[in-house]
Amino acid sequence: MTVGMPDRRTQPVARRDCSAPLTMTDRDICERFNGGPGLRYGARLEGGAPEPLYEPATGASPAIIRYRLDYAQSALHEIAHWCIAGRERRALADYGYWYVPPPRTAEERARFFVVESRVQGLEALLAELARVRFHVSLDDPGADAGDFAEHVLQASAMWRATSLPARTVAVMVALDPEWRSRLGLAPP
């Protein structure tokens, strides 16, 4: 041993708290989705897209849910759209939604808020399970987030209080098997 150097055998070892929650990456989310609910329901989550896009299943090929670049929040947002979309919407490209790029008129913004508040309310719960920071997204730089953020908060509370669809439950289980307790929900 070198003089003046501490003996490593007698030094305490820094331990990592293994019970501390880890933030999931987009790849973690993909693996959990694709290996669980995606496999079960015929959908595949893929990152790296310049813009999000949903492509319905064709023949033996699964539906493809593409999210923006490598952003975990984008992956969760697109999963939330998939969870909410009914059978008819899942048969349409991009769920049949319209997209009006910003800046939007007040009427276009109001329509966007109606659709997006439910989606982002569910996304907030998914982000909590994946331990990913959630941010309300207006997708319109000049818009005021105040009222919309309140609608998203109300939608998130509504999702907590309702009986969730099977696909949504499957996603939540894939993200965190203890999802009910993590979200403060009573057992069924």
C-alpha positions, 0 to 999 in steps of 0.5 A, a space after each residue: 500500500 502506498 504511504 498516505 493513501 487510505 486503505 480501501 479495504 477499511 473505507 466505507 463503500 458508497 451504496 446506491 439506494 436501490 429502492 429509489 425510483 429511476 427515470 425511464 428512458 424512451 427505450 425503457 418505455 419502448 421495451 415495456 410497451 412492446 413486450 407487454 401491451 403492444 404485443 397483446 394488442 398488436 401495436 409497436 412503439 418506435 422512436 426517432 421520428 421527426 414528428 409523431 405519427 400513428 399508422 394503423 395495423 395492416 394485415 399481419 403487420 402491427 400498428 406503429 406508434 411513432 414518437 418524436 426523436 428520443 423523448 420519453 415524454 413524447 413516447 408517453 404522449 403517443 401511448 396516451 393517444 393510443 389508449 384513448 382512441 377507440 376501435 374506429 380511430 385506431 383504424 385511421 392514420 393518425 387516429 383521423 385527427 386533424 392537425 393545424 400548425 401554430 399559430 392557431 386561431 382562438 377557435 382552433 386552439 379551443 378544439 385542440 384543448 378539448 382533445 388534448 386535455 384528456 390525452 395530457 391528463 392520462 399522459 400525466 399519470 403515465 409520466 408519474 409511473 415512468 418517473 418522467 417529468 410531465 409538462 403541459 404542452 400547448 404546441 402553440 408558442 403564443 397561447 396561454 397555458 393557464 386555463 389549459 393546464 387546469 383542464 389537464 389537471 382536472 382530466 388527470 383527476 378524472 382518470 384517477 377516479 374512473 374505471 380504466 380501459 383494459 389497454 390503459 391498465 395493461 400500459 400502466 402495469 407494464 410501466 409499474 406493476 405497483 401502479 395502483 399504489 403509486 397513483 394512490 388508487 384503491 385495489 379493484 
